[in-house]
Amino acid sequence: MRDLDLLEQYLLRLRQEFLQASHRALIGGFEDIALREARGYALQAELCDRIRGSLKELTDDPAQFIKVYLS
């Protein structure tokens, strides 16, 4: 389980980096390219959150995780 805990911590930091990058893109201005870039970073941050949530489900109930995600 330690490996999954480390992966969760990594995803948390990666999410934070994506959110900071999104913020930096918006600070640069609200041009179309900056908005698209910020949205892309935000979507990547959201994906990190979804993966972290799935990892929690996996550690809580592996059978349910398999039923929901792998069937």
C-alpha positions in Angstrom: 0.0 0.0 0.0 2.9 2.3 0.5 3.3 2.5 -3.3 -0.3 3.6 -3.7 0.2 6.3 -1.0 3.3 7.6 -2.8 1.4 7.6 -6.1 -1.4 9.6 -4.4 1.0 12.1 -3.1 2.6 12.5 -6.5 -0.8 13.0 -8.1 -1.7 15.6 -5.5 1.5 17.6 -6.3 1.0 17.2 -10.0 -2.5 18.6 -9.6 -1.1 21.5 -7.7 1.4 22.2 -10.5 -1.3 22.1 -13.2 -3.5 24.5 -11.2 -0.5 26.9 -10.7 0.3 26.7 -14.5 -3.4 27.4 -15.2 -3.2 30.4 -12.9 0.0 31.7 -14.6 -1.6 31.4 -18.0 -4.5 33.5 -16.9 -2.3 36.1 -15.3 -0.7 36.5 -18.7 -4.0 37.8 -20.0 -7.4 36.7 -21.2 -6.5 36.3 -24.9 -8.0 33.2 -26.6 -4.7 31.3 -26.5 -4.2 32.0 -22.7 -7.7 30.8 -22.0 -7.3 27.6 -23.9 -4.0 27.0 -22.2 -5.5 27.6 -18.8 -8.4 25.3 -19.6 -6.0 22.5 -20.7 -4.1 22.7 -17.4 -7.3 22.7 -15.4 -8.5 19.6 -17.3 -5.2 17.9 -16.4 -5.6 18.9 -12.8 -9.2 17.4 -12.9 -7.8 14.2 -14.3 -5.3 13.9 -11.5 -8.2 14.3 -9.0 -10.2 11.6 -10.7 -7.3 9.2 -10.6 -6.7 9.9 -7.0 -10.4 9.2 -6.2 -10.1 5.9 -8.1 -7.0 5.0 -6.1 -8.9 5.6 -2.9 -11.7 3.3 -4.1 -9.1 0.7 -5.0 -7.6 0.7 -1.5 -10.9 0.8 0.2 -12.6 -2.0 -1.7 -10.6 -3.7 -4.5 -13.6 -5.9 -5.5 -15.9 -2.9 -6.0 -13.1 -1.1 -7.9 -12.9 -4.1 -10.3 -16.6 -4.3 -10.7 -17.0 -0.5 -11.4 -13.9 0.2 -13.5 -12.8 -3.1 -15.1 -16.0 -5.0 -15.9 
